[in-house]
Structure formats: C-alpha cells, structure tokens
Amino acid sequence: MKRTICAAVAVLVVAAPAWADLKMTQVVSGKGMGMSGNTPGVTYIKGMKMRTDSISGDTTRTMIFDVAAQKMYSFDDKRKEADVWDMADVGKQIDANVDTSQMTASLKATGQSKQVAGGLTATGYEMNASMPMTMGDPKSGMRMTVNLTGPVWIVKGAPGTADYLRFYEAAVERGFIFGDPRAAKGAGGQMKTMAEMYRQFIETGGLPYEIEMNVRLSGDGPMAGMMAKMGGMTTTTVIRTVETAPLPDDLFGPPAGYKLNARK
C-alpha cells in the first residue's frame, strides 16, 4: 500500500522480475463499531493484481485491485453485478479530506519472536500511527484524529515473500489506495495511515503473518467526544497458509456475464 510520507521509500524493484503467483488463506476477527466474530478469507496475488475473498455465511464477497489500471472491482457470488471504481479518483477524494503533513507512523522491533502458521518463526514489531482527518465537508466538517496501534508478527524468507513485497512495492510506487471506496470520505484517514504502515512492513523485508490493528478516534467537540467514548475497533488478521502455485488470469476479473457498474 501506499504513501511515501514519513521517510523516503525503500529502493523499489526496478528490473522486471519474474512474477510468481501467491495464494494466502487467512482469518480476520473484529470487535467494536458493529464488528464481531471471525471471517475466513483468501487473498490471491498475480503480478500487479490482487483478489480478496471474504466468506460470510453462504456468501463470498470479492474485491479485486488492479494496480496498473488503477481499478477496483467489488462483487459477490449472489448478485450478478460488479461495481467498478477508479482508484485514482478515490485517492483524490481522500486527499481532499486528509492532511498527510501531520501523519506520524512507526514500526519498531520488540525483540520478541514466536511460532506462527504451523512452525514459522515470526519477529515481533509494534506499530503506532496517527492521522488527522475531517469528516464531512473539508472546511466545516468535524476534525478528528485516527490512531492505529498494535503488534505485528513478520516472517522473513518464507515462500511467496518476494512476490508479496513486489506487489506492494509496485502499489506504493503508483500511490495506489486499498480499501472500500464507499468508505473513502469517512475512513480516508484510516486508509492513508494503514497504507503508510504497509510501506513500513515492506521495509522489514518480510511478510506480516499476524496483524492486530486497534483503531481509535479522538478529537474536539461534542460529536468527537461521543465517538471517542464509544470506543474503537480492533481487527486481527492471521495468515494460516501460503501457496505459490500458478493462478488463472480470469481469477482477477469479474466473472463472465456479470454486469459492470461504474461508481464514483
């Protein structure tokens, strides 16, 4: 993910390396702000495209990110339609509501290690980041600060790591935005802050197998105070397996016959 704000980006891949394909199964758990329970899912990476499938009950919801084309596709396996977003335009919307000049972000090694994913050794890091944002109108909207904290466990040298890093390095280089575009105005600060954290994940040279992200909102005014009292949200993403077998090209686009709806 995406912005080069706090420091110079690490040297990106300049040559045209041979891309391999990557499949990761994971579980995302969440609580707070309407979230609860566990959501299993699968992430696929092929070159500069990524697909995420999230399974909820008998419905699979899919998002496909095409970094080179600056497009995102969103659909499920029930409604035979796919929403198509211009992510460059979404990025402009976020820029209008988020002041990145005051962003702070750090990823510091804790000196701890543990076993993950059936025996891989992961190194512990602690992430801390904050980003001011404006909810609503950029001039008159409510000003708040998004705070992200939590432990990250990174495995170095595991299968698929180089291809994972190449994908995100390409995304960083192009300023690509990840996330649901429908939340761009309300959660743009969170998206930008997490994007900067992913840039720092890249600099570790490893693949984050576990991420616990605690999101807290703070600010001035009665509404901001009320939201702060509501508490925040915590999401934990745990990678279970990683495979590097070839993936079909058609996995990275809406299914044939789906109606495409352009969104803004």
C-alpha positions in Angstrom: 0.0 0.0 0.0 0.8 3.5 -0.5 2.2 6.8 0.6 5.8 7.9 1.0 5.2 10.4 3.8 7.3 9.8 6.8 10.6 8.9 5.1 12.0 8.0 1.7 10.6 4.8 0.3 13.0 1.9 0.3 14.6 1.1 -3.1 11.8 -0.4 -5.2 12.2 -3.2 -7.7 13.5 -1.6 -10.9 14.1 -4.5 -13.1 11.3 -6.6 -14.5 11.4 -9.7 -12.2 9.7 -13.0 -12.9 6.4 -12.7 -11.1 5.1 -15.8 -9.3 1.6 -16.3 -8.1 0.5 -16.3 -4.4 -2.5 -17.7 -2.5 -2.9 -17.0 1.2 -5.7 -18.2 3.4 -6.4 -16.1 6.5 -8.9 -15.4 9.2 -10.0 -11.8 10.1 -11.6 -11.3 13.5 -13.0 -8.0 14.7 -14.9 -6.3 17.5 -16.2 -2.9 18.2 -18.2 -0.4 16.0 -20.5 -3.1 14.8 -17.9 -5.7 14.1 -17.9 -9.2 15.8 -16.9 -12.7 15.0 -14.4 -14.3 12.6 -14.4 -14.0 8.8 -12.3 -16.6 6.9 -10.9 -15.5 3.6 -8.4 -16.0 0.8 -6.0 -13.5 -0.8 -4.6 -14.1 -4.3 -1.8 -12.1 -5.9 -0.7 -12.3 -9.5 1.7 -9.7 -10.8 0.2 -6.3 -10.0 -3.3 -7.7 -9.3 -4.7 -8.8 -6.0 -8.0 -10.5 -5.2 -9.5 -10.9 -1.7 -12.5 -13.2 -1.0 -14.3 -12.8 2.3 -16.7 -15.5 3.4 -19.8 -14.6 5.4 -22.3 -17.4 5.9 -23.1 -18.7 2.4 -22.0 -15.5 0.6 -18.5 -14.8 -0.7 -17.7 -11.1 -1.2 -14.8 -10.3 -3.5 -12.6 -7.2 -4.2 -10.1 -7.1 -7.0 -7.4 -4.5 -7.0 -5.7 -3.8 -10.4 -2.7 -1.6 -9.5 -1.5 -1.0 -13.1 -5.0 0.0 -14.3 -5.9 1.9 -11.0 -9.2 0.0 -10.8 -11.1 -1.9 -8.1 -13.9 -4.4 -8.7 -16.3 -5.3 -6.0 -18.9 -8.1 -6.2 -20.4 -11.2 -4.6 -21.5 -14.6 -5.7 -25.2 -13.8 -5.3 -25.8 -10.6 -7.3 -24.6 -11.0 -10.9 -23.2 -7.4 -11.0 -19.8 -5.9 -10.2 -19.1 -2.3 -9.1 -16.0 -0.7 -10.8 -14.1 2.1 -9.2 -11.4 4.4 -10.5 -9.0 4.3 -7.6 -7.0 7.3 -8.8 -10.3 9.4 -8.4 -10.9 7.8 -4.9 -7.4 8.8 -3.9 -8.2 12.4 -4.9 -11.3 12.3 -2.7 -9.3 11.1 0.2 -6.6 13.8 -0.3 -9.3 16.4 -0.1 -10.3 15.3 3.4 -7.0 14.1 4.9 -3.9 16.2 5.8 -1.0 13.9 5.4 1.5 16.6 6.6 0.7 15.7 10.2 0.8 12.0 9.9 3.1 10.1 12.2 3.9 6.4 11.8 6.5 4.0 13.2 7.1 0.3 13.2 9.6 -0.8 15.9 11.1 -4.2 16.6 10.2 -5.5 20.0 12.9 -8.1 20.3 10.3 -10.8 20.7 9.6 -13.9 18.4 7.0 -16.7 18.2 5.9 -19.5 16.1 3.1 -18.9 13.5 1.4 -20.8 10.8 2.5 -24.2 12.0 6.1 -23.6 12.8 7.5 -20.5 11.0 9.4 -18.1 13.2 8.0 -14.6 13.3 9.7 -11.4 14.6 7.6 -9.0 16.7 7.0 -5.4 15.9 4.9 -2.7 17.4 3.1 -0.2 15.1 2.0 3.2 16.2 0.4 5.7 13.8 -1.9 8.7 13.8 -3.5 10.8 11.1 -5.8 13.9 11.3 -8.9 13.8 9.2 -12.1 15.7 8.5 -15.5 14.0 8.5 -17.9 15.7 6.0 -17.1 19.0 4.4 -13.3 19.6 4.3 -13.7 23.2 5.6 -16.6 22.8 8.1 -16.6 19.1 8.9 -15.7 17.5 12.2 -12.0 17.3 12.7 -10.7 14.1 14.3 -7.5 12.1 14.6 -7.3 8.4 13.6 -4.9 6.4 15.9 -3.6 2.9 14.9 -1.7 0.7 17.3 -1.0 -2.9 17.7 1.5 -5.8 17.4 2.7 -7.2 14.1 4.4 -10.5 13.6 6.6 -10.7 10.4 8.2 -13.8 8.9 11.2 -13.3 6.7 12.3 -15.7 4.0 9.0 -17.7 3.8 7.7 -18.9 0.4 6.0 -16.2 -1.5 7.5 -13.3 0.4 9.4 -11.8 -2.5 6.3 -11.7 -4.7 4.2 -10.2 -1.9 6.8 -7.5 -1.5 7.0 -6.8 -5.2 3.2 -6.4 -5.4 3.1 -3.9 -2.6 6.2 -2.1 -3.8 4.5 -1.6 -7.1 1.4 -0.3 -5.3 3.5 2.1 -3.2 5.3 3.4 -6.3 2.0 4.2 -8.0 0.3 5.7 -5.0 -2.4 3.1 -5.0 -5.3 3.2 -2.5 -6.5 0.0 -0.9 -9.9 -0.3 0.9 -13.6 0.1 0.2 -14.1 3.3 -1.9 -17.6 3.7 -0.3 -15.8 4.5 3.0 -13.3 6.9 1.4 -14.8 10.1 2.9 -15.4 8.7 6.4 -12.4 6.4 6.7 -9.9 8.1 4.4 -7.6 8.9 7.3 -7.5 5.2 8.4 -6.8 4.1 4.8 -3.9 6.5 4.4 -2.4 5.7 7.8 -2.7 1.9 7.2 -1.1 2.5 3.7 1.9 4.1 5.4 2.2 1.2 7.8 2.2 -1.2 4.9 5.1 0.8 3.4 7.0 0.2 6.6 6.1 -3.5 6.6 7.8 -3.7 3.1 10.9 -2.2 4.6 11.2 -5.1 7.1 11.7 -7.4 4.1 9.2 -9.9 5.4 5.6 -11.0 5.2 3.2 -9.9 8.0 1.6 -13.2 9.2 -0.3 -11.6 12.1 -1.5 -8.0 12.4 -3.6 -6.7 15.3 -4.9 -3.2 14.5 -6.5 -1.1 17.2 -8.3 1.9 15.7 -9.2 4.8 18.0 -10.8 8.1 17.1 -10.0 11.3 19.1 -10.9 15.0 18.6 -12.6 18.1 19.9 -16.2 19.0 20.0 -19.3 17.1 21.4 -19.6 14.7 18.5 -15.9 13.8 18.5 -16.1 13.3 22.2 -19.1 11.0 21.9 -17.4 8.9 19.2 -14.3 8.6 21.4 -16.5 7.4 24.3 -18.0 4.7 22.0 -14.5 3.1 21.9 -12.7 2.0 18.9 -12.4 -1.1 16.7 -9.9 -3.9 16.8 -9.2 -6.2 13.8 -6.8 -9.1 13.8 -5.6 -10.7 10.6 -3.9 -14.1 10.8 -2.4 -15.9 7.8 -2.9 -19.7 8.0 -1.3 -21.0 4.8 0.7 -19.7 1.8 0.9 -21.4 -1.6 2.8 -20.3 -4.7 1.1 -22.4 -7.4 0.2 -20.7 -10.7 -3.2 -19.0 -10.7 -5.5 -18.5 -13.8 -5.8 -15.0 -15.3 -9.6 -14.9 -15.2 -9.5 -15.1 -11.4 -8.5 -11.4 -11.4 -11.6 -10.0 -13.0 -15.4 -10.1 -12.6 -17.0 -13.4 -13.7 -18.1 -13.6 -17.3 -21.7 -12.4 -17.7 -21.6 -10.0 -14.7 -23.0 -6.5 -15.4 -20.4 -3.8 -14.7 -21.5 -0.7 -12.9 -19.2 2.4 -12.9 -19.1 4.0 -9.5 -17.8 7.4 -8.2 
